[in-house]
């Protein structure tokens, strides 16, 4: 994986796949993830910067949205909790 360190990007479209960004600044950029390779962002700053999914990554988001709307909201919410590093709630249990 390529590593980019200590760079400033302004008003650019940045494809994230296959790249690790370390201590970079993104100002008024569009960060695009396609799901073709891994990526990482550590110590970066985002200023008025957007995020988009394309290709395989967009298909994954579409699947999760369809599952959420199609009666599987609890499963999708548990997946998001896992992403946040939280313990997902067991089905049928009340949150304290």
Backbone torsions as a table, in degrees:
resi	resn	phi	psi	omega
1	UNK	NA	134.2	178.1
2	UNK	-72.1	141.4	177.0
3	UNK	-116.1	130.0	175.5
4	UNK	-117.6	125.4	-175.8
5	UNK	-122.9	144.5	169.3
6	UNK	53.6	40.4	179.2
7	UNK	-109.8	153.2	174.5
8	UNK	-115.3	129.2	179.4
9	UNK	-118.4	132.4	-179.4
10	UNK	-130.7	127.7	176.3
11	UNK	52.4	48.0	179.9
12	UNK	-125.9	156.2	170.0
13	UNK	-94.8	120.5	-176.2
14	UNK	-116.2	118.5	175.4
15	UNK	-86.5	125.2	-171.7
16	UNK	-85.3	-28.4	-173.5
17	UNK	-53.5	130.7	175.8
18	UNK	78.0	10.0	-176.6
19	UNK	-131.8	139.3	172.9
20	UNK	-109.1	129.4	179.5
21	UNK	-108.8	128.9	-177.6
22	UNK	-124.4	119.8	176.5
23	UNK	54.8	43.4	178.5
24	UNK	-103.1	158.7	177.2
25	UNK	-119.2	132.6	179.5
26	UNK	-121.3	116.9	-179.6
27	UNK	-118.6	121.5	178.9
28	UNK	52.7	44.1	179.2
29	UNK	-107.4	169.6	169.9
30	UNK	-119.3	116.9	178.7
31	UNK	-94.0	123.5	-173.6
32	UNK	-117.5	127.3	175.8
33	UNK	-118.2	125.9	-177.1
34	UNK	-105.1	-12.8	178.6
35	UNK	79.9	21.8	179.0
36	UNK	-93.2	-16.9	-179.8
37	UNK	-160.8	167.3	179.6
38	UNK	-72.3	170.9	176.9
39	UNK	-155.9	162.3	175.6
40	UNK	-152.8	148.0	175.8
41	UNK	-135.4	117.9	-177.8
42	UNK	-127.7	125.2	177.2
43	UNK	68.8	22.4	-177.9
44	UNK	-91.6	156.9	176.4
45	UNK	-118.3	135.9	178.1
46	UNK	-116.8	125.6	179.4
47	UNK	-125.5	111.1	179.5
48	UNK	51.9	45.7	-176.5
49	UNK	-115.9	136.9	-179.4
50	UNK	-101.4	170.8	-176.7
51	UNK	-135.5	134.0	-179.5
52	UNK	-135.8	149.1	174.8
53	UNK	-110.2	135.1	176.8
54	UNK	-133.2	165.2	175.0
55	UNK	59.0	-133.6	-178.0
56	UNK	-59.5	-37.4	179.2
57	UNK	-64.4	-40.2	178.1
58	UNK	-64.5	-38.3	178.6
59	UNK	-63.6	-36.7	177.6
60	UNK	-65.4	-43.3	178.1
61	UNK	-63.6	-41.8	177.9
62	UNK	-61.1	-41.7	178.2
63	UNK	-61.9	-47.6	179.6
64	UNK	-61.4	-40.4	178.2
65	UNK	-64.5	-43.1	179.3
66	UNK	-65.0	-41.2	177.8
67	UNK	-62.8	-42.1	-179.4
68	UNK	-60.9	-45.7	-179.5
69	UNK	-74.1	-23.9	-173.6
70	UNK	-93.7	17.3	175.1
71	UNK	102.7	6.7	-179.6
72	UNK	-117.0	33.7	-178.7
73	UNK	-58.3	-39.2	-178.3
74	UNK	-61.5	-41.7	178.7
75	UNK	-65.5	-43.4	179.4
76	UNK	-64.9	-43.3	179.0
77	UNK	-62.6	-37.6	176.8
78	UNK	-65.2	-38.2	177.2
79	UNK	-63.4	-43.6	179.0
80	UNK	-65.3	-39.2	177.0
81	UNK	-60.5	-41.1	178.0
82	UNK	-63.0	-41.0	177.7
83	UNK	-60.4	-38.8	179.4
84	UNK	-73.4	-10.0	-177.7
85	UNK	86.8	13.8	179.7
86	UNK	-91.2	159.0	172.1
87	UNK	-77.2	119.5	178.5
88	UNK	-66.6	144.2	179.4
89	UNK	-71.4	138.6	175.7
90	UNK	-73.2	141.7	-179.3
91	UNK	-54.2	135.4	175.7
92	UNK	82.7	4.5	179.2
93	UNK	-104.7	147.1	-179.7
94	UNK	-85.1	146.0	177.3
95	UNK	-84.1	135.5	-178.4
96	UNK	-82.1	NA	NA
